Every structure is written in C-alpha cells, then in structure tokens.
Amino acid sequence: MNKDERFRLVVEAAPNAMVMSNADGLIEMVNTQAERDFGYPRSEMLGQAVEMLLPERLRGAHPALRNPFFLQPKSRPMGAGRELFGRRKDGSEFPVEIGLNPIETDDGVMVLSAIVDITEQKQRQAGARYLASIVESSIDAIIGKDLDGTIRSWNRAAQTIFGYSAEEMIGRNVSLLFPPERLAEEAGIIERIGQGDRIEHHETERRHKDGRTIPVSLSVSPIHDANGVVVGASKSVRDISERREAQRALALSEAEFRASFESSAVGKVVADPTSRRILRANHALASMLGYSVSELTGRLSSDLTWPDDRAADEAQYALLLAGGAEAHICEQRYVRRDGTPIWVRVSATLARTPESRQPILAVIAIEDIDARYRMQMDLLDAKQDLERVVEERTAALEQRNLLLREVYHRVKNNLQIVDGLLLMQGLKVEDARAKEAILGIRSRIFALGLVHHQLMGSANLKTFDIEPFLDELSHNLVDGGAPDAVTISVRAHTLEVGLDFAIPLGLLVTELVTNSLKHAFPTGAGTIGVDLSPDAGHTLVLVVSDDGVGASADAAAGAKTGLGAGIVRSLVAQLDGVLSTASGPGTRTEIRIPMPVQS
Amino acid sequence: MNALRHCVLIVDDEAMIAQLWSIHMEMIGLNVCGVAATAEAAIALAQEHRPALVLMDVRLKGEADGIDAAIAIREQMDSKVIFISGSQEPSTLARMKLGSPSCVLFKPVSDRQLHAAVRNALDPAAA
C-alpha cells in the first residue's frame, strides 16, 4: 500500500465528512460520511465545484473566500465567528463546523475540509438556553446549590424575593438566607436530598437581605451527575406573603361573620338557595322559636313559616331567586316549636357568584316583632274602643241636645198656654186692678218664655248673649203696655249668660220697667232707660231709670210693700246684688251684681 | 180662582193655644173659620173655607207638619200664612221659606207682635 492509498483509507474511515478540493475549487475526493451527510453519491460530487455543497445564497461569495487560503495555506477552522451551513442534495440545510487542512500533493496544494454536522449540538444548546430562560423568567426563586450549601445558580426571582443579586450570592452559602432559629432545618433538608428524596411545598421562613422574615414555600429536588450520584440540590422558593395575608384576611372575615352571625340578637339563617335547607342557624333564632341550633340545622327554612303565610312567602322568595328583587323583606308569622305563631320580620338576600350570578347561599335575618305586632293590635283595638266610646258619647250628647230642645219647646208652649189662660181670665174680670195684676203676671211669664227662646237658639243650649235678650224683653214691655209717647232705650254689653242668671235678671228688668210705666208718666210721655254694663272689678251694674215724675208717696209705699217690691228684693238677693234707688228728677234704680261665673 | 173669604184658619195641636189665637183674632175683629190640629185637617178646612189668613203652628200631630200643610194650601189658594214656631232649627227655618209665609213668629209671642203680624199680612200697604 503506497502513501496515497494509506491516506485515502484514513480519510475514508474518518467519522466526519471529508471533502478535498483543489485550488480551482473542484472536488478531488470525498469519503463515505460525506456521501451520507450531503446525500450525493460520490460520482456526482467528484470533479464538481465545492460550492455545490453550500446553500445557494452563500455560493456566490465563496470563491472569494477560498482564494486567500491558498495564498497562506495552514490548518485552521473555517469561517471564524460565522455560522456555516451545508446543503444536501434534497436542498435541506444543516449547520456545520469545518476544519481546513492544506495537503501537499503531486498535483499541487489541495484543501481537505473536515465537516461536522452540528445539528444536534445546536439543538442541545437551544434547549439549554430555553431552560435557562424558563428558570430566569420563573416567579419562583430557583437556586442551585451543592450538598455543602454553596450556591451555584441564582435566578432573577431569587433576587426579587431575597434582595441579593446573583453576583452577591453565587459561591456563598445558603445559610445566609436562614433566620437564625431555622438554621437547623438545612441539615434535615440536605440529609433527605442526599438520600435522593424530594421536598415539596414545605412552608417555612427565610430572611431577606434587609433582615425581615419572609414566609416561603420550598420545593427541593436532588441534582444528579451523569452517574446518578447526588451532587447538589435545586431549590424552588415561592414567596407566600400575599397568600398568607389573604389567608389571614379570609380567616378574619370568617371570624367576623361567625361572630356577627352567632352573637347577633337577630335570628339568622344561612340556607341553600334552591332547597332552602338550613345550613346554619344562630342561637337567637333557636331561642326565639324554642328549638336548639342543631334541631334547626337541616330543616327547610320554609317550614318555619306559619302555614297560612307560606304561599305568599314562597311567591316572594321565587321572585328573589329569579332576580326580580334585591331582597325579600316581609312581616309574617313563623311557627314556634310548640306550634304557636310568632310575628317576625324576615329579610332574605342571596349571595351570588360574581361571574354567573348563580345563587350560592340564602342569608335570612329573622327579627322578633311579636310584641310590637301585639302592641299595634292592642293599640288598634284601643283606638276602636275609643272611637266607639266617642261615638256613643256623641250620640248621647245629640240625644241630650234633642231632649233639651224638646224640654225648652215644651216649657215655651206651656208658658204660652198659661199666658192664654191669663188672657182669657183678664177678659172675664171687670175690676181694673185685677186686670192690671193679670197683665203684670203675663209680663213676668213672657220674660220666662223669652229666656227659654234664647236658650233654644244657642249652639250649646246652655248660654246665650244677654244683650238681644234685654233689648227684646224691654221693648216688649213698653210696646205691650204703654202709651205711644213712652220710649225706651236699652244699652247692654254682649255677655254670655246662663239660665240661672238670665231669669232673675230678666224678671228684675220686667219689674223695674213695669214700675216706671205704672207710676212715672201720668202725662203719658217720657223715656225709660235700661243699661247693663260691667264696672271695674267683677261687677255688673244694672241701671233702670226714667225721666218721669218720681215716686209719689203712694207709689213709694207700694214699692216697699207690694208684690213687685217683694219680687225685686228676692231677685236682688238671689243675684247677690246690692240695690240703691235715687229719686227726683225721675227715678233711678241701680243694682250692682257680681259678674256671673261661666260654668 | 175663587175669592178668599175674610176669615182666619187656626192650626195648632195644643187646644189651649188654638183658643188663645182665636181670642186674639176676635180682639182684632177677625172671624175664625176653623181650628185644625193636623196638617190633613188644615188642608181640608182651607179647601172648605178658603181663608184669607192661616195661623200655622209648625209642629203638629201626625206625619206632616205645618210647613207641609202651608205648602199644600198655597198651591191651591193665595191665603196668607203666618208660621208660629217653637223651634228655630236652621233646617226648619229653611223649610219654612218653601211655605212663603208673610211672617214667622217665635213663641213666646207677645200680644203686640201677633197683632202687628196679622194686620201686616192682611193689609201690607197699611203697615
């Protein structure tokens, strides 16, 4: 075997593709691996330009790169810093590394290219980069460490969580991250990892660079070497501060709810919204209805409603469930354990899922309004009783008024009859004095009738104004029994008086005016004055005066001893009055009377 | 319409009062053609005697009162009516107007009031 033959065998046996080309770039020799890698049979490559093995886009620039090699031929890798590609017969490309070696031959300097398909290597590199980027972008800290605790890798999340940079931590010991009281933990972790165990979601605490303690969840897995020997550990650390905070907030909110639910003075129920089965009931409700809490749990809340009120309750609840109402609030009866009804105010609301608005829970507050309701009912009864009493009283009052009017009417009628009898008697008697006496009696009876007439016309049937009464009374006396030239003037103040005052006063005026008419005007002309006015203090002053001849001796004697005088004395006494008379010119009688007290 | 007669019909269910009015009418010089105690009797007597004046008490025995009688009488003839009432209920006063009375007197009625009312009813121009 000559030297060339040996060279050829060596090339042929090389594990890489080998291509030898001459200074013109034509292929002089290829090996079997080259045939495999590029997909051409040897016969198709030999004598062809080496550019056939390059992607078409690179072919044009290649001859210019090829020439400098021949000017300074020496072994070197090709295309420093550039990515190189081969092209198969089928047109597909693959990444390559190429080593160039000058070969002295009889035909001059050749270049032997050793071509390595680096597809797999590239893929491995890409995979590693991919993994590294996953590690880098993880929100969990991922820390690689040796079994002695020396940190070998430190991702970005580790920096975020612990505050140290990779530069600060790589090569340092993980014990730096432990709060002092937790240092012992590491020995246990290392021991377990050494045995090939994993640690998953171990919740503990670590220390931040600034000294504060961070709640974390740890997962630790062993790192094996190619022989399966544990050489280190990969530690994944998650900061669970927020989760802890959320858990604490949730626990607090649950505690608050429980406290408000359990200690509420108002009855409360949490029930399944569809079946209305009670999931939870509080003590207030249990004691309101006479059950224990455990007896209520599991019952249907609708069963607590008084049977007569169930239909309305169901209808309202259905409306709530259908979303037609925000809350179902009503006053209705519940039924106690002993079967008696109790009035309650029920407020039911539904808790719904935020997204689908599906009801999750029915929350019902039940307030005991039984006492209030009974009070309202009692009040209503009392009011009705009162109305009935008022009605009866009103009816009684109307009855009384009717009766009073009837009595006044009768009195008036009877006085009219008496007057008629006297009139008839007066027509029968011949004696002038007897006629005059009868006329006097008729005047007095008229005064009595007039009082009853005033009373009948008053709104309260008890009092009336004295002024029009005195006016009518006085004028009637003068009109009925005096010559036309006698006139009367009446001055009185408005004053509400009753029967007890009006009758004696009316009779007094009748007596005094009649007296004047009888004695004062022998000429048949003159004036009579009647004046009733209040004085200082609670005194009324009645003055009856005339401008007549004054009392004759006869008249004066008569005035002291006659029937008229006796009547006047009695009436003045009845009124607690004081009488004084003055004579000439005319006669003036003054009677001071205490102001009547209104009852 | 036949002429009215110069006489007075007295209507009152109290016999003594009816007699009293009769005496007064005689004092004035008027002839009393009848005395009735009920509305029905009053109407019948009025139809019979056609009085120039009716002295009519408002409250009478029986269902109908003096106002009903006055209305019925005045529908048939032009008699003057004087109501003599014991009552002054507003509702009664309002109904009295339906009888178109010449005058309304309230008990107690004085001699002078009655005489003046009668004279005025029979001869308004002279009053």
Contacts between the chains, C-beta under 8 A, distances in Angstrom:
chain1	res1	chain2	res2	distance
A	405	B	87	7.2
A	405	B	89	7.8
A	409	B	59	7.7
A	409	B	86	4.4
A	409	B	87	6.3
A	412	B	86	5.2
A	412	B	107	4.6
A	412	B	108	6.2
A	413	B	14	6.0
A	413	B	17	7.0
A	413	B	86	5.8
A	413	B	107	6.6
A	415	B	107	7.8
A	415	B	108	5.8
A	416	B	14	7.9
A	416	B	17	5.6
A	416	B	20	7.1
A	416	B	107	5.0
A	416	B	108	5.6
A	416	B	109	7.1
A	417	B	14	6.4
A	417	B	16	4.3
A	417	B	17	5.9
A	417	B	20	7.4
A	419	B	20	7.2
A	419	B	108	6.7
A	420	B	16	5.4
A	420	B	17	6.1
A	420	B	19	6.5
A	420	B	20	3.0
A	420	B	23	7.4
A	421	B	16	6.9
A	423	B	20	6.3
A	423	B	23	6.3
A	423	B	24	7.9
A	423	B	111	7.7
A	424	B	19	7.5
A	424	B	20	7.5
A	424	B	23	6.2
A	427	B	23	7.0
A	445	B	108	7.6
A	446	B	108	5.4
A	446	B	110	6.1
A	449	B	107	6.6
A	449	B	108	3.1
A	450	B	108	6.3
A	453	B	88	7.9
A	453	B	106	5.8
A	453	B	107	6.9
A	453	B	108	6.6
A	456	B	86	7.8
A	456	B	87	7.1
A	456	B	88	6.3
A	457	B	88	4.8
A	476	B	110	4.9
A	476	B	112	7.1
A	476	B	113	7.7
A	479	B	110	7.4
A	479	B	112	4.7
A	480	B	110	5.4
A	480	B	111	5.8
A	480	B	112	4.9
